[in-house]
Amino acid sequence: MLPGSADLEQVRPDRGHRVHPGVLRDLRQRGPGQIQHRRRVGHRAAQTVEGGARNGTGSDRVARRYPGVMATPADLYAAILADPDDLDLRRRYADAIETTDPERADLIRLDLEGADGTREMLFLHRRIHPRLADPVAHLLVDWRIRNGLIESVTMTARTLIDHGDEVWAHHPVRHLVLTEAAGLMTDVAQVACLDRLVALDLRGNPIGDDGLATLVDSPHLRRIRWLGLARCGIGPAGAETLAATRNLPALRYVDLRRNPVEVTAQGHGQHIDGSPVWVEMPPLGQELIARYGPLPWLDIQWGWKLYSIALWDEV
């Protein structure tokens, strides 16, 4: 459990930076090589203040490292919003904000390095979490970081309809969890910023077959690879609509658990690691394949996933 905010940091005058007390205890038990690694986040501010005076601003260093490309933080962030798949832009952005926002720069670098869940990442995230979603935090129910920036958000359908453009103007959102969507699917389907998503999760929204038919007619879902429809009241007609549409060319996985009918490959039995003993395609899934041909989301491979569930960033 993370400590209270009063215990989050303590000053180390001998080092000139702040470190969590629990980290200090770890440092005393570790060798010099490990100590250097554990100091990185806390010591960044001192390094960058001194380094900034010596070597110029973060933008100056980015310009020298990447000659001929945009170097200001604003330009780099705009480029990230336009091309969220380019992770090198995020590294450049971290370099550009190193002197002005060293904690956020560290957060981006650590996440890109795969440090999610480490002590450094947890403490750093705790320190700056309240401001990560600014200035649109009030529009979001929840948000999650991926590759150093907010890529996954939860919001109500009404907020998406009225303020979706504001959220996408500030964050490279790839995965949207939508709530309170029943009865609003016609308006949701027309929200233009959906065309920047690769994953849309409607779980728990009782949209039914009619709501799904409205959704798949949207002109803004051609990049969707992962679609969450668990507990959405989808029946045979909705499953056939999904199989028949050619409006979702990138679709690879659909979560249809806990609906009135079984459609996708199902794992049965369970090994000690949670994986299934055998997998089979339900009769309706077989019928849809026979009628519409092989479909990626009806591939039997998904039944072999742990608990027959694929995460949105795995497909």
C-alpha positions as CSV (number, residue, x, y, z in Angstrom):
1,M,0.0,0.0,0.0
2,L,1.3,3.5,-0.8
3,P,2.0,5.7,2.2
4,G,0.0,8.8,2.9
5,S,0.8,12.1,1.2
6,A,2.6,13.4,4.3
7,D,5.2,10.6,3.9
8,L,5.7,10.9,0.2
9,E,9.0,12.6,0.3
10,Q,11.8,13.5,2.5
11,V,14.7,15.9,1.9
12,R,18.2,14.5,1.7
13,P,20.5,17.5,2.2
14,D,23.6,15.5,1.3
15,R,22.1,14.7,-2.1
16,G,20.0,17.8,-2.8
17,H,16.9,15.9,-3.8
18,R,13.8,14.2,-2.3
19,V,13.3,10.5,-2.0
20,H,10.5,8.4,-0.4
21,P,11.6,7.0,3.0
22,G,10.9,3.5,1.9
23,V,13.3,4.0,-1.0
24,L,16.0,5.2,1.4
25,R,15.7,2.0,3.3
26,D,16.1,0.1,0.1
27,L,19.2,2.2,-0.9
28,R,20.9,1.3,2.3
29,Q,20.5,-2.4,1.6
30,R,21.7,-2.2,-2.1
31,G,25.0,-2.1,-3.9
32,P,26.3,1.0,-5.6
33,G,25.2,0.0,-9.0
34,Q,21.6,-0.5,-7.9
35,I,21.7,2.7,-5.8
36,Q,22.5,4.7,-8.9
37,H,19.4,3.3,-10.6
38,R,17.1,3.9,-7.7
39,R,18.3,7.5,-7.5
40,R,17.4,8.4,-11.0
41,V,13.9,9.7,-10.6
42,G,14.6,11.7,-7.4
43,H,17.8,13.1,-8.7
44,R,16.6,14.2,-12.1
45,A,15.6,17.7,-11.1
46,A,19.0,18.5,-9.7
47,Q,20.7,17.1,-12.8
48,T,18.5,19.0,-15.2
49,V,18.7,22.3,-13.4
50,E,22.5,22.2,-13.5
51,G,22.5,20.6,-17.0
52,G,20.1,23.2,-18.3
53,A,22.4,26.0,-17.3
54,R,25.3,24.3,-18.8
55,N,23.8,23.0,-22.1
56,G,20.7,25.2,-22.8
57,T,17.1,24.3,-22.6
58,G,15.6,20.9,-23.2
59,S,14.3,22.2,-26.6
60,D,17.9,23.2,-27.4
61,R,19.2,19.8,-26.7
62,V,16.4,18.1,-28.7
63,A,17.2,20.4,-31.7
64,R,20.9,19.3,-31.5
65,R,20.0,15.7,-31.1
66,Y,17.4,15.7,-33.9
67,P,18.5,18.3,-36.4
68,G,15.9,19.4,-38.9
69,V,12.8,18.3,-36.9
70,M,10.4,20.2,-34.7
71,A,11.9,20.8,-31.3
72,T,9.5,22.9,-29.2
73,P,7.4,20.9,-26.6
74,A,4.2,22.3,-28.2
75,D,5.2,21.1,-31.7
76,L,6.3,17.7,-30.5
77,Y,3.1,17.2,-28.5
78,A,1.0,18.2,-31.5
79,A,3.0,15.6,-33.5
80,I,2.2,13.0,-30.9
81,L,-1.5,13.7,-31.0
82,A,-1.4,13.4,-34.8
83,D,0.7,10.2,-34.8
84,P,0.3,8.4,-31.4
85,D,2.1,5.2,-32.8
86,D,5.4,7.0,-33.1
87,L,7.1,6.4,-29.7
88,D,10.2,8.2,-30.7
89,L,8.2,11.4,-30.7
90,R,7.5,10.8,-27.0
91,R,11.2,10.4,-26.2
92,R,11.9,13.6,-28.0
93,Y,9.1,15.3,-26.0
94,A,10.5,14.0,-22.7
95,D,13.8,15.5,-23.7
96,A,12.2,18.8,-24.6
97,I,10.4,19.1,-21.2
98,E,13.2,17.9,-19.1
99,T,14.0,21.2,-17.5
100,T,10.5,22.5,-17.2
101,D,8.7,19.3,-16.1
102,P,11.4,16.8,-15.0
103,E,8.9,14.5,-13.2
104,R,6.7,14.1,-16.3
105,A,9.8,13.6,-18.5
106,D,10.9,10.8,-16.1
107,L,7.4,9.3,-16.2
108,I,7.4,9.1,-20.0
109,R,10.9,7.6,-20.1
110,L,10.2,5.0,-17.4
111,D,7.0,3.9,-19.0
112,L,8.6,3.6,-22.4
113,E,11.3,1.5,-20.8
114,G,8.7,-0.9,-19.4
115,A,9.0,0.2,-15.8
116,D,5.3,0.1,-15.1
117,G,4.7,-1.3,-11.6
118,T,8.1,-0.6,-10.3
119,R,8.6,1.4,-7.1
120,E,10.0,4.4,-9.0
121,M,7.0,4.4,-11.3
122,L,4.5,4.1,-8.5
123,F,5.9,6.9,-6.4
124,L,6.3,9.2,-9.5
125,H,2.8,8.5,-10.7
126,R,1.4,9.2,-7.2
127,R,3.2,12.6,-7.1
128,I,2.0,13.9,-10.4
129,H,-1.3,11.9,-10.9
130,P,-3.6,14.8,-10.0
131,R,-2.3,16.9,-12.9
132,L,-1.8,14.3,-15.6
133,A,-5.3,14.7,-17.1
134,D,-5.3,18.5,-17.0
135,P,-7.1,20.5,-18.3
136,V,-9.9,18.0,-19.1
137,A,-9.8,15.8,-15.9
138,H,-13.3,17.0,-14.9
139,L,-14.6,15.4,-18.1
140,L,-13.2,11.9,-17.3
141,V,-14.4,9.2,-15.0
142,D,-11.0,7.6,-15.1
143,W,-7.8,7.5,-17.1
144,R,-4.8,5.3,-17.6
145,I,-1.3,5.9,-18.8
146,R,0.3,3.8,-21.6
147,N,3.7,4.6,-23.1
148,G,4.0,7.6,-20.8
149,L,0.9,9.5,-21.8
150,I,-2.9,9.1,-21.3
151,E,-4.1,6.6,-23.9
152,S,-7.1,5.1,-22.1
153,V,-10.0,7.0,-20.7
154,T,-13.4,6.3,-19.2
155,M,-16.2,8.8,-19.9
156,T,-20.0,9.0,-20.2
157,A,-21.6,8.8,-23.6
158,R,-23.1,12.3,-23.1
159,T,-19.7,13.8,-22.2
160,L,-18.2,12.1,-25.3
161,I,-20.9,13.6,-27.5
162,D,-20.6,17.1,-26.0
163,H,-16.9,17.3,-25.2
164,G,-15.0,14.5,-27.0
165,D,-13.1,17.0,-29.1
166,E,-11.7,18.7,-26.0
167,V,-10.3,15.4,-24.6
168,W,-8.7,14.3,-27.9
169,A,-7.2,17.8,-28.3
170,H,-5.1,17.2,-25.1
171,H,-4.4,13.5,-25.0
172,P,-3.6,10.7,-27.5
173,V,-6.5,8.6,-26.5
174,R,-6.5,5.1,-28.2
175,H,-8.9,3.2,-25.9
176,L,-12.3,4.5,-24.7
177,V,-14.5,2.9,-22.1
178,L,-18.0,4.3,-22.5
179,T,-20.6,4.4,-19.8
180,E,-24.3,5.4,-19.8
181,A,-24.5,4.8,-23.6
182,A,-28.0,3.1,-23.8
183,G,-30.3,5.2,-25.9
184,L,-27.5,7.4,-27.2
185,M,-25.9,5.2,-29.8
186,T,-27.1,7.3,-32.8
187,D,-25.3,10.4,-31.5
188,V,-22.3,8.3,-30.3
189,A,-21.8,6.9,-33.8
190,Q,-21.4,10.4,-35.2
191,V,-18.6,11.5,-32.9
192,A,-15.7,12.2,-35.3
193,C,-13.0,11.7,-32.7
194,L,-13.8,8.0,-32.6
195,D,-11.8,7.6,-35.8
196,R,-8.6,7.9,-33.6
197,L,-9.5,4.9,-31.5
198,V,-8.2,1.4,-31.8
199,A,-10.3,0.0,-29.0
200,L,-13.8,0.8,-27.8
201,D,-15.3,-0.8,-24.7
202,L,-19.1,-0.7,-24.2
203,R,-19.3,-3.4,-21.6
204,G,-22.3,-3.2,-19.3
205,N,-24.3,-0.8,-21.6
206,P,-27.6,-2.5,-22.6
207,I,-27.5,-1.3,-26.2
208,G,-28.9,-4.5,-27.6
209,D,-28.9,-5.5,-31.2
210,D,-30.4,-2.2,-32.5
211,G,-27.7,-0.2,-30.7
212,L,-25.0,-2.4,-32.1
213,A,-26.4,-2.0,-35.6
214,T,-26.3,1.7,-35.2
215,L,-22.7,1.6,-34.0
216,V,-21.3,-0.5,-36.8
217,D,-22.8,2.0,-39.3
218,S,-20.6,4.7,-38.0
219,P,-18.1,6.1,-40.5
220,H,-15.6,6.7,-37.7
221,L,-14.6,3.1,-36.6
222,R,-12.5,1.9,-39.4
223,R,-9.4,1.7,-37.2
224,I,-11.1,-0.3,-34.4
225,R,-9.2,-3.5,-33.6
226,W,-10.8,-4.4,-30.2
227,L,-14.5,-4.1,-29.4
228,G,-15.9,-4.7,-26.0
229,L,-19.5,-5.8,-25.9
230,A,-19.7,-7.9,-22.7
231,R,-23.1,-7.7,-21.0
232,C,-24.6,-5.5,-23.8
233,G,-27.7,-7.6,-24.5
234,I,-26.4,-8.8,-27.9
235,G,-28.4,-11.7,-29.4
236,P,-28.1,-13.6,-32.7
237,A,-29.3,-10.6,-34.8
238,G,-26.5,-8.4,-33.4
239,A,-23.9,-11.1,-33.9
240,E,-24.9,-11.5,-37.5
241,T,-24.8,-7.7,-38.0
242,L,-21.3,-7.7,-36.7
243,A,-20.3,-10.5,-39.0
244,A,-21.9,-9.0,-42.1
245,T,-20.6,-5.5,-41.8
246,R,-17.6,-4.4,-43.9
247,N,-17.4,-1.1,-42.0
248,L,-14.9,-2.4,-39.4
249,P,-12.0,-3.6,-41.6
250,A,-9.4,-3.6,-38.8
251,L,-11.5,-5.5,-36.3
252,R,-9.6,-8.4,-34.8
253,Y,-11.2,-9.2,-31.4
254,V,-14.7,-8.8,-29.9
255,D,-15.5,-9.5,-26.2
256,L,-19.0,-10.9,-26.3
257,R,-19.0,-12.6,-22.9
258,R,-22.2,-12.8,-20.8
259,N,-24.6,-12.0,-23.6
260,P,-27.8,-14.1,-24.4
261,V,-25.9,-16.2,-27.0
262,E,-22.3,-17.6,-27.3
263,V,-20.6,-16.5,-30.5
264,T,-16.8,-16.4,-30.2
265,A,-14.4,-19.3,-29.4
266,Q,-14.8,-20.6,-25.8
267,G,-12.1,-22.2,-23.6
268,H,-13.2,-25.1,-21.4
269,G,-11.5,-26.6,-18.4
270,Q,-8.6,-24.9,-16.8
271,H,-4.9,-25.6,-16.3
272,I,-3.2,-24.4,-13.1
273,D,-2.0,-21.3,-15.0
274,G,-5.6,-20.4,-16.0
275,S,-5.3,-21.4,-19.6
276,P,-8.1,-23.7,-21.0
277,V,-7.8,-27.4,-21.5
278,W,-9.6,-27.3,-24.8
279,V,-11.3,-24.7,-27.1
280,E,-14.4,-24.9,-29.3
281,M,-16.4,-22.6,-31.5
282,P,-20.1,-22.3,-30.6
283,P,-22.6,-23.3,-33.2
284,L,-23.6,-19.7,-34.0
285,G,-20.0,-18.8,-34.6
286,Q,-19.6,-21.8,-36.9
287,E,-22.7,-20.7,-38.8
288,L,-21.4,-17.1,-39.2
289,I,-18.1,-18.4,-40.5
290,A,-19.9,-20.6,-43.0
291,R,-22.1,-17.7,-44.1
292,Y,-19.6,-14.8,-44.2
293,G,-16.2,-16.5,-44.4
294,P,-13.3,-16.4,-42.0
295,L,-13.3,-13.4,-39.7
296,P,-10.4,-12.4,-37.4
297,W,-12.6,-11.9,-34.4
298,L,-14.1,-15.4,-34.9
299,D,-10.7,-17.0,-35.0
300,I,-10.4,-19.9,-32.6
301,Q,-7.1,-18.6,-31.4
302,W,-8.9,-16.2,-29.0
303,G,-10.3,-19.1,-27.1
304,W,-6.8,-20.1,-26.0
305,K,-6.1,-16.7,-24.3
306,L,-5.9,-16.8,-20.5
307,Y,-9.5,-16.9,-19.4
308,S,-10.4,-16.4,-23.1
309,I,-9.9,-12.7,-22.8
310,A,-7.5,-10.6,-24.9
311,L,-6.6,-7.1,-23.6
312,W,-7.0,-4.2,-25.9
313,D,-3.3,-3.5,-26.4
314,E,-2.6,-7.2,-27.2
315,V,-4.4,-7.3,-30.5
